[in-house]
Amino acid sequence: MVDLSWEEIEKMADDLAERIKNSGFKPDYLVGITTGGLVPLGLLAKRLDFESILTVSTTSYDDGHNQKELKVTYLPEVDLKGKKILLIDEIADSGATLEKLREIFMDRYQVKELKIATLAVNKGKSVIIPDFYALAGMGEWIHFPWEPK
């Protein structure tokens, strides 16, 4: 298990913000996935000096470690047609949540462009590799400081 500290999270957020800025991608909205993506959403919003923020809610883990069926429990009621979106979460583990939300934003909302930012990615398992990430692993469980042990 990789046990991340708040200091490491701050550095990862700095790194992510720099990568996003340097890419030239200028989203119209930052969209965070609750609950794990709320902290990275807040950190990136501050670092990117961004105020157009939305959230989506999903559930797919029964006890924090075992993935079950993905359910989308909240989507914003806003017109995003033709907009550029940066979708933010703490990790791309299996990538199933990110893949499903990408489909929803492209099909239902008809966004112009969607990019994904996560603090970490499980490159050995995720079906999606985020456009921006700070830490890449190959299967070890990552514990974030805001999660109970």
C-alpha positions as a Markdown table, in Angstrom:
| # | Residue | x | y | z |
|---|---|---|---|---|
| 1 | Met | 0.0 | 0.0 | 0.0 |
| 2 | Val | 1.1 | 3.5 | -0.8 |
| 3 | Asp | 0.2 | 5.8 | 2.1 |
| 4 | Leu | 0.2 | 9.4 | 0.8 |
| 5 | Ser | 0.7 | 12.4 | 3.1 |
| 6 | Trp | -1.0 | 15.8 | 2.8 |
| 7 | Glu | 2.4 | 17.2 | 1.8 |
| 8 | Glu | 2.7 | 14.7 | -1.1 |
| 9 | Ile | -0.9 | 15.5 | -2.2 |
| 10 | Glu | 0.0 | 19.3 | -2.3 |
| 11 | Lys | 3.0 | 18.6 | -4.4 |
| 12 | Met | 1.0 | 16.3 | -6.7 |
| 13 | Ala | -1.6 | 19.0 | -7.1 |
| 14 | Asp | 1.1 | 21.6 | -8.0 |
| 15 | Asp | 2.5 | 19.2 | -10.6 |
| 16 | Leu | -1.0 | 18.5 | -12.1 |
| 17 | Ala | -1.8 | 22.2 | -12.3 |
| 18 | Glu | 1.5 | 22.9 | -14.1 |
| 19 | Arg | 0.9 | 20.1 | -16.5 |
| 20 | Ile | -2.6 | 21.4 | -17.3 |
| 21 | Lys | -1.4 | 24.9 | -17.7 |
| 22 | Asn | 1.5 | 23.8 | -19.9 |
| 23 | Ser | -0.7 | 21.7 | -22.1 |
| 24 | Gly | -2.7 | 24.8 | -23.3 |
| 25 | Phe | -6.0 | 23.1 | -22.5 |
| 26 | Lys | -8.4 | 25.7 | -21.2 |
| 27 | Pro | -11.6 | 24.1 | -19.8 |
| 28 | Asp | -14.9 | 25.9 | -19.5 |
| 29 | Tyr | -15.7 | 23.9 | -16.4 |
| 30 | Leu | -13.9 | 21.8 | -13.8 |
| 31 | Val | -16.1 | 18.7 | -12.9 |
| 32 | Gly | -15.2 | 16.8 | -9.8 |
| 33 | Ile | -16.4 | 13.3 | -9.0 |
| 34 | Thr | -17.7 | 12.9 | -5.4 |
| 35 | Thr | -16.5 | 12.0 | -3.0 |
| 36 | Gly | -12.9 | 11.1 | -3.7 |
| 37 | Gly | -12.5 | 13.8 | -6.3 |
| 38 | Leu | -13.6 | 16.7 | -4.2 |
| 39 | Val | -10.2 | 17.3 | -2.6 |
| 40 | Pro | -8.3 | 17.3 | -5.9 |
| 41 | Leu | -11.1 | 19.4 | -7.4 |
| 42 | Gly | -10.6 | 22.1 | -4.7 |
| 43 | Leu | -6.8 | 22.0 | -4.9 |
| 44 | Leu | -6.8 | 22.3 | -8.7 |
| 45 | Ala | -9.5 | 25.0 | -8.7 |
| 46 | Lys | -7.3 | 27.1 | -6.4 |
| 47 | Arg | -4.1 | 26.5 | -8.4 |
| 48 | Leu | -5.8 | 27.2 | -11.8 |
| 49 | Asp | -7.7 | 30.2 | -10.3 |
| 50 | Phe | -10.9 | 28.6 | -11.6 |
| 51 | Glu | -14.5 | 29.3 | -10.5 |
| 52 | Ser | -16.7 | 27.4 | -12.9 |
| 53 | Ile | -17.0 | 24.2 | -11.0 |
| 54 | Leu | -19.5 | 21.3 | -11.1 |
| 55 | Thr | -19.8 | 17.9 | -9.4 |
| 56 | Val | -21.1 | 14.5 | -10.4 |
| 57 | Ser | -21.8 | 11.7 | -7.9 |
| 58 | Thr | -21.2 | 8.0 | -8.5 |
| 59 | Thr | -20.9 | 4.9 | -6.3 |
| 60 | Ser | -19.0 | 1.7 | -7.1 |
| 61 | Tyr | -17.1 | 0.6 | -4.0 |
| 62 | Asp | -18.9 | -1.2 | -1.2 |
| 63 | Asp | -16.3 | -0.9 | 1.5 |
| 64 | Gly | -13.7 | 1.3 | -0.2 |
| 65 | His | -11.7 | -1.6 | -1.7 |
| 66 | Asn | -14.2 | -3.9 | -3.5 |
| 67 | Gln | -15.7 | -2.6 | -6.7 |
| 68 | Lys | -19.3 | -3.3 | -7.4 |
| 69 | Glu | -21.8 | -2.1 | -10.0 |
| 70 | Leu | -21.3 | 1.5 | -11.0 |
| 71 | Lys | -24.2 | 3.8 | -10.3 |
| 72 | Val | -24.4 | 7.4 | -11.3 |
| 73 | Thr | -26.4 | 9.1 | -8.6 |
| 74 | Tyr | -26.1 | 12.8 | -9.6 |
| 75 | Leu | -25.5 | 14.8 | -12.8 |
| 76 | Pro | -25.7 | 18.6 | -13.0 |
| 77 | Glu | -28.6 | 20.2 | -14.8 |
| 78 | Val | -26.6 | 22.6 | -17.0 |
| 79 | Asp | -26.1 | 23.1 | -20.7 |
| 80 | Leu | -22.6 | 22.0 | -21.5 |
| 81 | Lys | -23.1 | 21.6 | -25.3 |
| 82 | Gly | -19.9 | 22.7 | -27.1 |
| 83 | Lys | -18.0 | 23.3 | -23.8 |
| 84 | Lys | -14.6 | 22.0 | -22.8 |
| 85 | Ile | -14.6 | 19.9 | -19.6 |
| 86 | Leu | -11.8 | 18.8 | -17.2 |
| 87 | Leu | -13.1 | 15.8 | -15.3 |
| 88 | Ile | -11.3 | 15.4 | -11.9 |
| 89 | Asp | -11.0 | 12.4 | -9.6 |
| 90 | Glu | -8.4 | 11.2 | -7.1 |
| 91 | Ile | -7.5 | 8.0 | -8.9 |
| 92 | Ala | -8.1 | 6.0 | -12.1 |
| 93 | Asp | -8.1 | 2.6 | -10.6 |
| 94 | Ser | -10.2 | 0.4 | -12.9 |
| 95 | Gly | -11.1 | 3.4 | -14.9 |
| 96 | Ala | -14.8 | 2.3 | -15.1 |
| 97 | Thr | -16.1 | 5.4 | -13.5 |
| 98 | Leu | -14.1 | 7.7 | -15.7 |
| 99 | Glu | -15.1 | 5.7 | -18.8 |
| 100 | Lys | -18.8 | 5.9 | -18.0 |
| 101 | Leu | -18.7 | 9.6 | -17.2 |
| 102 | Arg | -16.8 | 10.3 | -20.4 |
| 103 | Glu | -19.6 | 8.6 | -22.4 |
| 104 | Ile | -22.2 | 10.6 | -20.5 |
| 105 | Phe | -20.5 | 13.9 | -21.1 |
| 106 | Met | -19.9 | 13.2 | -24.8 |
| 107 | Asp | -23.3 | 11.7 | -25.5 |
| 108 | Arg | -25.8 | 13.4 | -23.2 |
| 109 | Tyr | -24.1 | 16.8 | -22.7 |
| 110 | Gln | -22.5 | 16.9 | -26.2 |
| 111 | Val | -19.3 | 18.6 | -24.8 |
| 112 | Lys | -16.8 | 19.7 | -27.4 |
| 113 | Glu | -13.8 | 18.3 | -25.5 |
| 114 | Leu | -13.2 | 16.3 | -22.3 |
| 115 | Lys | -9.9 | 15.7 | -20.6 |
| 116 | Ile | -9.3 | 13.8 | -17.4 |
| 117 | Ala | -7.1 | 14.7 | -14.5 |
| 118 | Thr | -6.4 | 12.4 | -11.5 |
| 119 | Leu | -3.8 | 12.4 | -8.8 |
| 120 | Ala | -3.0 | 8.8 | -9.5 |
| 121 | Val | -3.5 | 6.1 | -12.1 |
| 122 | Asn | -3.3 | 2.3 | -11.8 |
| 123 | Lys | -1.6 | 1.6 | -15.2 |
| 124 | Gly | -1.8 | -2.1 | -14.7 |
| 125 | Lys | -5.6 | -2.1 | -14.4 |
| 126 | Ser | -7.2 | 1.1 | -15.6 |
| 127 | Val | -9.1 | 1.0 | -18.9 |
| 128 | Ile | -8.5 | 4.8 | -19.2 |
| 129 | Ile | -5.2 | 6.6 | -18.8 |
| 130 | Pro | -6.0 | 10.2 | -17.7 |
| 131 | Asp | -4.7 | 13.1 | -19.8 |
| 132 | Phe | -3.1 | 14.5 | -16.7 |
| 133 | Tyr | -1.9 | 12.5 | -13.6 |
| 134 | Ala | 0.8 | 12.9 | -11.0 |
| 135 | Leu | 1.5 | 9.3 | -9.8 |
| 136 | Ala | 1.4 | 6.1 | -11.8 |
| 137 | Gly | 1.3 | 2.7 | -10.1 |
| 138 | Met | 1.0 | -0.9 | -11.2 |
| 139 | Gly | -1.6 | -2.2 | -8.8 |
| 140 | Glu | -0.7 | -1.3 | -5.2 |
| 141 | Trp | -3.5 | 0.2 | -3.2 |
| 142 | Ile | -3.2 | 4.0 | -2.7 |
| 143 | His | -4.4 | 5.5 | 0.6 |
| 144 | Phe | -5.2 | 9.2 | 0.5 |
| 145 | Pro | -4.9 | 11.2 | 3.7 |
| 146 | Trp | -8.6 | 12.1 | 3.7 |
| 147 | Glu | -9.7 | 8.5 | 3.7 |
| 148 | Pro | -10.2 | 6.5 | 6.9 |
| 149 | Lys | -7.6 | 3.8 | 7.5 |
